[in-house]
Amino acid sequence: MLNRVILIGRLTRDPELRYVPSGQPVASFTLAVDRPFTNQAGERETDFIDIVAWRKLADQVSQHLSKGRLVAVEGRLQIRSYETQDGQKRKVAEIVADAVRFLDRKGGPAAAPAAGTPEPATADFEPEEEDVPF
């Protein structure tokens, strides 16, 4: 079986970094991804997809990403359920990121490189190796 997702889009907001009770960092952000076709009015529609990154990747995206940045996200689709404070059951679909690649320069695609060492046009962030349970 395979659960693999690759998305290219722009961040709709700065990543939000928090820590779970065990102390592990988790970052969340939303990616705006254009659909590859137009609707009946000839307009291109956009999907807004929630992304979650854990551990070292969470720290890296919270430090280096900001609203408007163009990125490629590779990960897996996760559907989780929870219960609200008033007892209603909810489901959430989100992408758990394994890797994030920058596809533009900081400040936008037309931004001039900063003084000193310029940021590369693409930068890969891979999570640390984990024990595989099989």
C-alpha positions in Angstrom: 0.0 0.0 0.0 1.1 3.5 -0.7 0.2 6.9 0.9 2.3 9.5 -0.8 1.5 13.1 -1.6 3.5 15.8 -3.4 2.1 19.4 -3.4 3.4 22.6 -4.8 1.9 25.9 -3.6 2.3 29.0 -1.5 2.0 29.4 2.2 -1.2 31.3 3.2 0.3 32.3 6.6 3.5 32.0 8.6 4.1 28.6 10.1 2.9 28.2 13.7 5.3 26.4 15.9 4.2 24.7 19.2 5.4 21.9 21.4 3.5 18.8 22.4 3.7 17.6 26.1 6.6 15.3 25.3 8.6 18.3 24.2 8.6 17.5 20.4 8.2 20.6 18.2 5.3 20.6 15.6 4.8 23.3 13.0 1.5 23.8 11.0 0.8 25.9 8.0 -1.6 26.0 5.1 -0.6 25.6 1.5 -2.7 27.2 -1.3 -2.5 24.8 -4.3 -4.1 25.8 -7.7 -6.2 23.1 -9.4 -4.8 22.1 -12.8 -8.0 23.1 -14.6 -10.5 26.0 -14.8 -14.1 26.0 -13.8 -17.0 26.8 -16.0 -16.4 30.5 -15.6 -12.8 30.0 -16.9 -11.3 30.7 -13.5 -8.7 28.5 -11.7 -9.8 27.4 -8.3 -7.5 26.9 -5.3 -7.4 24.3 -2.6 -6.2 25.2 0.9 -4.4 22.2 2.4 -3.3 22.0 6.0 0.3 20.8 6.5 2.0 19.5 9.7 5.7 19.0 10.2 7.3 17.4 13.2 10.7 17.5 15.0 13.7 19.0 13.2 11.6 19.7 10.1 9.2 21.7 12.2 12.0 23.8 13.6 13.4 24.4 10.1 10.1 25.4 8.4 9.3 27.7 11.3 12.6 29.4 10.9 12.8 29.6 7.1 9.3 29.8 5.8 6.9 32.7 5.8 3.6 33.7 4.1 3.7 33.7 0.3 6.7 31.4 0.0 6.5 28.9 -2.9 7.3 25.4 -1.6 7.0 21.7 -2.6 5.8 19.5 0.2 6.2 15.7 0.2 4.5 13.6 2.8 1.5 11.4 3.6 -2.2 12.1 3.9 -3.5 11.7 7.5 -7.2 11.7 8.5 -7.7 12.1 12.2 -10.8 12.4 14.4 -11.3 14.4 17.6 -14.1 15.6 19.8 -14.8 19.3 20.4 -15.4 20.6 23.9 -19.2 20.6 23.3 -19.1 16.9 22.4 -19.2 17.1 18.5 -17.1 14.7 16.6 -14.9 16.2 13.8 -12.5 14.8 11.2 -9.5 16.6 9.8 -7.5 15.8 6.7 -3.9 17.0 6.7 -0.6 16.3 5.1 2.2 15.1 7.4 5.3 16.5 5.8 8.4 14.3 5.3 10.3 16.9 3.2 9.9 20.6 2.3 11.7 22.2 -0.7 11.9 25.9 -1.2 11.1 26.9 -4.8 11.7 30.6 -4.6 14.0 33.0 -2.8 13.1 34.6 0.5 10.9 37.6 -0.2 9.4 36.2 -3.4 10.6 35.0 -6.8 11.8 38.4 -7.9 13.6 39.4 -4.7 17.3 40.3 -4.9 19.7 38.1 -2.9 20.5 39.3 0.5 24.0 40.5 1.3 26.4 37.8 2.2 25.7 34.2 1.2 22.5 34.1 -0.9 19.8 31.5 0.0 19.7 28.8 -2.6 16.7 28.7 -4.9 15.9 25.2 -3.5 16.7 23.8 -0.1 15.7 20.4 1.1 14.8 19.6 4.6 14.5 15.9 5.5 13.5 14.6 8.9 16.0 12.7 11.0 16.2 8.9 10.5 13.8 7.0 12.7 13.6 3.4 13.6 11.3 1.6 11.1 9.0 -0.8 12.9 9.4 -3.6 10.4 
